[in-house]
Each structure stands twice: as C-alpha cells, then as structure tokens.
C-alpha cells in the first residue's frame, strides 16, 4: 500500500489486517470495504501514482540539471 504522508508524498507501507480496510476516497471521506473490489481500487491507485511519477521524472531531471548549471555558474562568478 502507499501511505499518504503529505499531499504530494506517499510512502510504501504494509497492512496488518487485510480483511478489513478503510479506503480514503478523498476530501476526508473513507469507505469501509471488505471484498475483492479493494484490490482493484488499490491496483488502480498504485498504477496512477506510478504513471504520475514516471511523467514527473523527466521534468525533475531537467530541473536538477538546470540547478547544477546555475550552481556552477555562480561558483565561477564567485571565484
């Protein structure tokens, strides 16, 4: 499962009781589910977050490269 730490950050976690789960469906609402639909729901959520992460990766790499270039330029100007 992915545990929401802050709105943009989720971390991996494990469920102790997989028979009874509460699903956060957004805006502070939770649904109690105890059937196979839970697995489908979590699979869709996991796939969504994986795709979003993959989409953001190139932009993050570009920003990192820009930051590195800026740091090198500032370092040269300081010297």
C-alpha positions as a Markdown table, in Angstrom:
| # | Residue | x | y | z |
|---|---|---|---|---|
| 1 | Unk | 0.0 | 0.0 | 0.0 |
| 2 | Unk | 1.0 | 3.6 | -0.3 |
| 3 | Unk | 0.6 | 5.7 | 2.9 |
| 4 | Unk | -0.1 | 9.4 | 2.4 |
| 5 | Unk | 2.5 | 11.4 | 4.4 |
| 6 | Unk | 1.7 | 14.8 | 2.9 |
| 7 | Unk | -0.5 | 15.7 | -0.1 |
| 8 | Unk | 2.3 | 15.2 | -2.7 |
| 9 | Unk | 4.2 | 12.4 | -0.9 |
| 10 | Unk | 3.3 | 8.8 | -0.4 |
| 11 | Unk | 5.5 | 6.1 | 1.1 |
| 12 | Unk | 5.2 | 2.3 | 0.9 |
| 13 | Unk | 3.5 | 0.5 | 3.9 |
| 14 | Unk | 2.1 | -2.8 | 4.9 |
| 15 | Unk | -1.4 | -3.7 | 6.2 |
| 16 | Unk | -1.6 | -5.9 | 9.3 |
| 17 | Unk | -5.3 | -6.8 | 8.8 |
| 18 | Unk | -6.1 | -7.2 | 5.1 |
| 19 | Unk | -9.7 | -8.4 | 5.7 |
| 20 | Unk | -11.0 | -5.0 | 6.8 |
| 21 | Unk | -9.7 | -1.8 | 5.3 |
| 22 | Unk | -10.8 | 1.8 | 5.2 |
| 23 | Unk | -10.2 | 3.5 | 1.8 |
| 24 | Unk | -9.7 | 7.2 | 1.6 |
| 25 | Unk | -11.8 | 8.3 | -1.3 |
| 26 | Unk | -10.8 | 11.9 | -1.0 |
| 27 | Unk | -11.8 | 15.1 | 0.8 |
| 28 | Unk | -11.8 | 13.4 | 4.2 |
| 29 | Unk | -14.3 | 10.6 | 3.3 |
| 30 | Unk | -13.5 | 7.0 | 4.0 |
| 31 | Unk | -15.2 | 3.8 | 2.8 |
| 32 | Unk | -15.1 | 0.5 | 4.6 |
| 33 | Unk | -14.6 | -2.3 | 2.1 |
| 34 | Unk | -14.2 | -6.0 | 2.8 |
| 35 | Unk | -14.1 | -7.6 | -0.7 |
| 36 | Unk | -12.2 | -8.1 | -3.9 |
| 37 | Unk | -13.0 | -4.5 | -5.0 |
| 38 | Unk | -10.4 | -3.3 | -2.6 |
| 39 | Unk | -7.6 | -5.0 | -4.6 |
| 40 | Unk | -8.9 | -3.4 | -7.8 |
| 41 | Unk | -9.1 | 0.0 | -6.2 |
| 42 | Unk | -5.6 | -0.2 | -4.8 |
| 43 | Unk | -4.2 | -1.5 | -8.1 |
| 44 | Unk | -5.7 | 1.5 | -9.9 |
| 45 | Unk | -4.3 | 3.9 | -7.3 |
| 46 | Unk | -0.8 | 2.3 | -7.5 |
| 47 | Unk | -0.9 | 2.4 | -11.3 |
| 48 | Unk | -1.9 | 6.0 | -11.2 |
| 49 | Unk | 0.9 | 7.0 | -8.8 |
| 50 | Unk | 3.4 | 5.0 | -10.8 |
| 51 | Unk | 2.4 | 6.8 | -14.0 |
| 52 | Unk | 2.4 | 10.2 | -12.4 |
| 53 | Unk | 5.9 | 9.5 | -11.0 |
| 54 | Unk | 7.1 | 8.4 | -14.4 |
| 55 | Unk | 5.7 | 11.5 | -16.0 |
| 56 | Unk | 7.4 | 13.8 | -13.5 |
| 57 | Unk | 10.8 | 12.1 | -13.7 |
| 58 | Unk | 12.0 | 13.9 | -16.9 |
| 59 | Unk | 10.9 | 17.3 | -15.6 |
| 60 | Unk | 12.7 | 16.6 | -12.3 |
| 61 | Unk | 15.9 | 15.6 | -14.1 |
| 62 | Unk | 15.8 | 18.7 | -16.2 |
| 63 | Unk | 15.3 | 20.9 | -13.2 |
| 64 | Unk | 18.2 | 19.2 | -11.5 |
| 65 | Unk | 20.4 | 19.8 | -14.5 |
| 66 | Unk | 19.4 | 23.4 | -14.5 |
| 67 | Unk | 20.2 | 23.7 | -10.8 |
| 68 | Unk | 23.6 | 22.2 | -11.4 |
| 69 | Unk | 24.4 | 24.5 | -14.2 |
| 70 | Unk | 23.3 | 27.5 | -12.1 |
| 71 | Unk | 25.5 | 26.4 | -9.2 |
| 72 | Unk | 28.5 | 26.0 | -11.5 |
| 73 | Unk | 27.9 | 29.5 | -13.0 |
| 74 | Unk | 27.6 | 31.0 | -9.5 |
| 75 | Unk | 30.7 | 29.2 | -8.4 |
| 76 | Unk | 32.6 | 30.6 | -11.3 |
| 77 | Unk | 31.4 | 34.1 | -10.7 |
| 78 | Unk | 32.4 | 34.0 | -7.1 |
| 79 | Unk | 35.9 | 32.9 | -8.0 |
